[in-house]
Amino acid sequence: MRPIPAGRVGGTAPAVSRAWVPTGPLDVRLTLMPLRRGGGDPAFRITPDGAVWRASRTPEGPATLRITGSPAALEGQAWGPGAAWMLDALPGLLGAYDDPSAFVPRHRLVHAAHRRHAGLRLTRTGLVLESLIPSILEQKVTTEEAYRAWRLLLFQHGEPAPGPAPRMRVMPDARGWARIPSWDWHCAGVDDKRASTVMRAVRLGGRLDTLAALEAAEAARRLQTVPGIGPWTAAETLQRSHGAPDAVTVGDLHLPHLIGYALTGAHRSDDATMLELLAPYAGQRHRATRLICLRSPAPPRRAPRLAPNPPTRYA
């Protein structure tokens, strides 16, 4: 379907638009929320009118996407050199290639979550590098620290998002990431190990995004040949780039405890226990994990929350 011009908005270059009607229930916010890196993410925004905005670097260049409408009839508007690419990817972004019918709840809590959140779909961006870099930033630090680093680096080294999206930013291209000086990584709270892993990833450039055409298992294997990228980072990436329903996150500090507490009431669990509990959902373990996280409270804390390191120069 060829996008059609949608006119000018706020004096910006014309947008192109595409209407899309999903099959089955769809919760747009819930489906896209894994793409948001914190409430201040410069590349993701939900406005008071209910529109979802996303700024992205596509293989054809930067683009901004705005999704509006009801779940029964959605419209995407896009701006920038990558606008047509973004609209072509819109169905996958909203879960068109996801098959929730393959999922069978095996626990009462999971069944309740599945029924309550029938509109949950697994998003598929088709952009590996875009999902990989923030996942690297999240290695071995608190979520707050990782989100702050992503925000600061995009504001300082990204570029303004095309179209009528003030203060939204598109992440740097591979060359832009490679040019970030060590001091700016330090000021964003990113240690040398994570910064070096990002540098190794961006040196591969567009070759990483070609992994989007591979099956998730093979893409994960190839990602993990890059030093500094292990099973945790690969899973977090493929959950977003591929919409991989079985990409369970192993090596997380909190997830095993949450899964164990939800399904058995145990306050402490490890990866082996988590994988054993998720075994009935083989092939759908990521979907099961998302549903459990939506429905279950976290286990009670037995120690103070880990305080994030303060920013070095700017907040």
Secondary structure as GFF3:
##gff-version 3
##sequence-region A 1 315
A	DSSP	beta_strand	4	5	.	.	.	ID=ss1
A	DSSP	beta_strand	16	20	.	.	.	ID=ss2
A	DSSP	alpha_helix	28	32	.	.	.	ID=ss3
A	DSSP	three_ten_helix	33	35	.	.	.	ID=ss4
A	DSSP	beta_strand	44	46	.	.	.	ID=ss5
A	DSSP	beta_strand	52	58	.	.	.	ID=ss6
A	DSSP	beta_strand	61	70	.	.	.	ID=ss7
A	DSSP	beta_strand	73	79	.	.	.	ID=ss8
A	DSSP	alpha_helix	83	88	.	.	.	ID=ss9
A	DSSP	alpha_helix	90	93	.	.	.	ID=ss10
A	DSSP	three_ten_helix	100	102	.	.	.	ID=ss11
A	DSSP	alpha_helix	108	116	.	.	.	ID=ss12
A	DSSP	alpha_helix	128	137	.	.	.	ID=ss13
A	DSSP	alpha_helix	143	157	.	.	.	ID=ss14
A	DSSP	beta_strand	159	160	.	.	.	ID=ss15
A	DSSP	beta_strand	169	170	.	.	.	ID=ss16
A	DSSP	alpha_helix	174	178	.	.	.	ID=ss17
A	DSSP	alpha_helix	182	187	.	.	.	ID=ss18
A	DSSP	alpha_helix	192	204	.	.	.	ID=ss19
A	DSSP	alpha_helix	206	209	.	.	.	ID=ss20
A	DSSP	three_ten_helix	210	213	.	.	.	ID=ss21
A	DSSP	alpha_helix	216	223	.	.	.	ID=ss22
A	DSSP	alpha_helix	231	241	.	.	.	ID=ss23
A	DSSP	alpha_helix	255	264	.	.	.	ID=ss24
A	DSSP	alpha_helix	271	278	.	.	.	ID=ss25
A	DSSP	three_ten_helix	279	281	.	.	.	ID=ss26
A	DSSP	alpha_helix	285	295	.	.	.	ID=ss27
###
